[in-house]
Amino acid sequence: MHPNCRSTTIAVFDAELMEGMQRRAVDPETGKDVFVPADMTYEEWKKRFVDKKTSTLGAGDNGKIDSSNPKYKGIVKGDPSDAIKDYEKEIRNLKHERAYVIDKSGKLYVSDGSASNVSIEGIDLTEATITHNHPPDENGFTDSFGKDDFMFLSDHPEIKEMRAVNEKYTYSLRLLKPLDISYNEVECGGYDLAIKSGNYDEPQHNAMEWLKKEGYIDYERKRIDK
């Protein structure tokens, strides 16, 4: 350091340091103090204690959604997994997000949203299989499940499988244990993996790989054949 340069020292709160730490918050229904993860943001607190369960999927970060309701399309015949893969071919290159939901009885629903997310409110998601597409973001690409997807999964542990597609990949996950952590912690964990691997270009994928490593999800990403 040059002797005439000014410098300062700042604290670094990484995922390892924040793990297990809590702070006080207020439960709006009871008015009493509750303890929440120390890195929980206001929006995450609001979703958990004030808002309804999120119904939004997407690569985005809690952006605006189009007010379109899912439409019932009939009963899926045959293996739902085969049907889902056919629908994924249709939506892979769309410029807006579209979701397909097959519930436990085989009923098929479709919903169209915005360029960054889509709502599937009003469907019984118990043991449902869900797929949707992620259009390219402003940088031209999304690499895995985003924050909206994480918040949705956190609120809906009852689903069987969540899937997504983009122009290069198909990715899927199944929840193995409750997501009792904030997305900020997941991002920090993904960044730790990026430091070790040198892959800084896929933050969403790194975040999902960290969740998989920690035993929260069964996660897979496959590159499509052109």
C-alpha positions in Angstrom: 0.0 0.0 0.0 1.3 3.5 -0.9 2.1 5.5 2.3 -0.1 8.4 1.1 -3.2 6.3 0.3 -6.1 6.1 2.7 -7.7 2.8 3.6 -10.3 1.3 5.9 -11.3 -2.0 7.3 -14.8 -3.4 6.9 -16.4 -6.6 8.3 -17.2 -9.4 6.0 -20.3 -11.4 6.9 -20.1 -14.5 4.9 -22.5 -17.5 5.0 -20.4 -19.4 7.5 -20.5 -16.5 10.0 -24.2 -15.9 9.5 -25.2 -19.5 9.8 -27.4 -20.1 12.8 -27.5 -16.4 13.8 -31.0 -14.9 14.6 -32.5 -11.5 15.3 -35.8 -10.3 16.7 -38.8 -9.5 14.5 -42.5 -8.9 15.1 -45.3 -11.4 14.3 -48.1 -9.0 13.0 -50.9 -11.4 14.1 -49.8 -11.6 17.7 -47.8 -8.5 18.1 -45.1 -10.5 19.9 -41.4 -10.8 19.2 -40.2 -13.8 17.2 -36.8 -14.9 16.1 -35.9 -15.0 12.4 -32.7 -15.7 10.6 -30.3 -12.8 11.0 -30.0 -12.3 7.2 -33.7 -12.3 6.5 -34.7 -9.3 4.4 -37.8 -7.2 4.9 -39.4 -8.7 1.7 -38.8 -12.2 3.0 -40.3 -11.3 6.4 -43.3 -9.8 4.7 -43.9 -12.9 2.6 -43.6 -15.1 5.6 -45.7 -13.1 8.1 -47.9 -10.8 6.1 -48.6 -11.9 2.6 -50.2 -15.1 1.4 -48.0 -17.9 0.2 -46.2 -16.9 -3.0 -47.7 -18.2 -6.2 -44.9 -16.8 -8.4 -42.4 -18.8 -10.3 -39.5 -17.3 -12.2 -35.9 -16.5 -12.8 -36.7 -12.9 -11.6 -36.5 -11.3 -8.2 -40.0 -10.7 -7.0 -40.9 -8.4 -10.0 -44.3 -7.5 -11.3 -46.4 -10.3 -12.7 -49.2 -10.3 -15.3 -52.6 -10.8 -13.7 -53.5 -13.9 -15.6 -55.1 -16.9 -13.9 -54.1 -20.5 -14.7 -56.4 -22.2 -17.2 -57.6 -25.8 -17.0 -56.7 -27.7 -20.2 -58.0 -31.2 -19.4 -56.6 -34.5 -18.2 -53.1 -35.7 -19.2 -53.2 -39.3 -20.6 -50.2 -41.5 -20.1 -47.1 -40.7 -18.1 -47.1 -37.1 -16.8 -43.3 -37.0 -17.2 -43.5 -37.6 -20.9 -46.2 -34.9 -21.3 -44.1 -32.4 -19.3 -41.1 -32.9 -21.6 -43.4 -32.3 -24.7 -44.6 -29.0 -23.1 -41.1 -28.0 -22.4 -40.2 -28.2 -26.1 -43.0 -25.7 -26.8 -42.0 -23.1 -24.2 -38.2 -23.3 -24.2 -37.7 -20.3 -26.5 -40.7 -18.2 -25.6 -40.0 -14.5 -24.7 -42.4 -14.6 -21.7 -42.8 -17.1 -19.0 -45.3 -19.9 -19.3 -46.0 -22.5 -16.6 -47.6 -26.0 -17.0 -48.9 -27.8 -13.9 -50.0 -31.4 -13.7 -51.7 -32.1 -10.4 -51.8 -35.5 -8.6 -55.0 -36.5 -10.4 -53.6 -35.7 -13.9 -55.3 -32.3 -14.4 -53.3 -30.0 -16.6 -53.2 -26.2 -16.1 -51.3 -23.5 -18.1 -50.5 -20.0 -17.1 -48.8 -17.1 -19.0 -46.9 -14.4 -17.2 -44.3 -11.7 -17.9 -40.7 -11.9 -19.1 -39.4 -12.6 -15.6 -42.1 -14.6 -13.8 -45.5 -16.3 -13.9 -48.3 -16.9 -11.3 -50.0 -20.3 -10.8 -52.3 -19.1 -8.0 -55.4 -21.2 -7.1 -54.2 -24.7 -8.0 -53.9 -27.5 -5.5 -50.2 -28.2 -5.7 -50.1 -31.3 -3.5 -47.8 -33.8 -5.4 -47.9 -31.6 -8.5 -45.3 -31.5 -11.2 -44.5 -28.0 -12.4 -42.5 -26.8 -15.3 -41.9 -23.3 -16.7 -39.5 -21.5 -19.0 -36.9 -18.8 -18.2 -36.5 -16.3 -21.1 -33.0 -14.7 -21.5 -32.5 -11.9 -19.0 -30.9 -8.5 -19.8 -27.5 -10.2 -20.0 -28.9 -12.7 -22.5 -29.1 -15.8 -20.2 -30.5 -17.3 -17.0 -28.6 -20.3 -15.7 -30.9 -22.0 -13.2 -33.7 -21.5 -10.8 -34.0 -17.9 -9.5 -35.0 -16.2 -6.3 -38.8 -16.3 -7.1 -38.4 -20.0 -7.7 -36.7 -20.4 -4.3 -39.4 -18.4 -2.5 -42.1 -20.4 -4.2 -40.5 -23.7 -3.3 -40.1 -22.5 0.3 -43.8 -21.8 0.5 -44.9 -25.0 -1.3 -43.0 -28.0 0.0 -45.9 -30.2 -1.0 -45.0 -30.2 -4.7 -43.6 -33.3 -6.2 -41.1 -31.8 -8.7 -40.2 -28.3 -10.0 -38.7 -28.0 -13.5 -37.5 -25.2 -15.7 -36.1 -24.8 -19.2 -34.2 -22.2 -21.2 -32.4 -22.1 -24.5 -29.5 -24.2 -23.3 -30.6 -26.2 -20.3 -33.3 -28.3 -18.6 -33.1 -28.2 -14.8 -35.2 -30.0 -12.2 -35.3 -30.3 -8.4 -37.2 -32.1 -5.6 -37.2 -30.8 -2.1 -35.6 -33.1 0.5 -36.1 -31.0 3.7 -37.6 -27.6 4.6 -35.9 -24.5 3.3 -35.4 -22.9 6.7 -32.8 -20.4 5.3 -32.9 -17.1 3.4 -32.0 -16.7 -0.2 -29.2 -14.4 0.8 -27.6 -17.3 2.6 -28.1 -19.5 -0.4 -26.4 -16.9 -2.7 -23.5 -16.7 -0.2 -23.1 -20.4 -0.3 -23.2 -20.4 -4.1 -20.5 -17.7 -4.1 -18.3 -19.9 -1.8 -18.6 -22.7 -4.4 -17.7 -20.2 -7.2 -14.5 -19.3 -5.4 -13.5 -22.9 -5.2 -14.5 -23.8 -8.8 -13.7 -20.5 -10.5 -17.1 -20.5 -12.1 -18.4 -17.0 -11.4 -20.6 -16.8 -14.5 -23.5 -19.0 -13.2 -24.6 -17.6 -9.8 -28.1 -19.2 -9.9 -26.6 -22.6 -10.7 -24.0 -22.3 -8.0 -26.7 -21.4 -5.5 -28.7 -24.6 -6.4 -25.5 -26.7 -6.3 -24.9 -25.4 -2.8 -28.5 -26.3 -1.7 -27.9 -29.8 -3.1 -24.5 -30.1 -1.2 -26.3 -29.1 2.0 -28.9 -31.7 1.5 -31.9 -29.4 0.9 -32.7 -30.5 -2.6 -32.1 -33.2 -5.3 -31.0 -31.0 -8.2 -30.0 -31.8 -11.8 -29.2 -29.6 -14.8 -28.8 -31.0 -18.3 -27.6 -29.3 -21.5 -30.0 -29.9 -24.4 -28.9 -31.4 -27.7 -29.1 -29.0 -30.5 
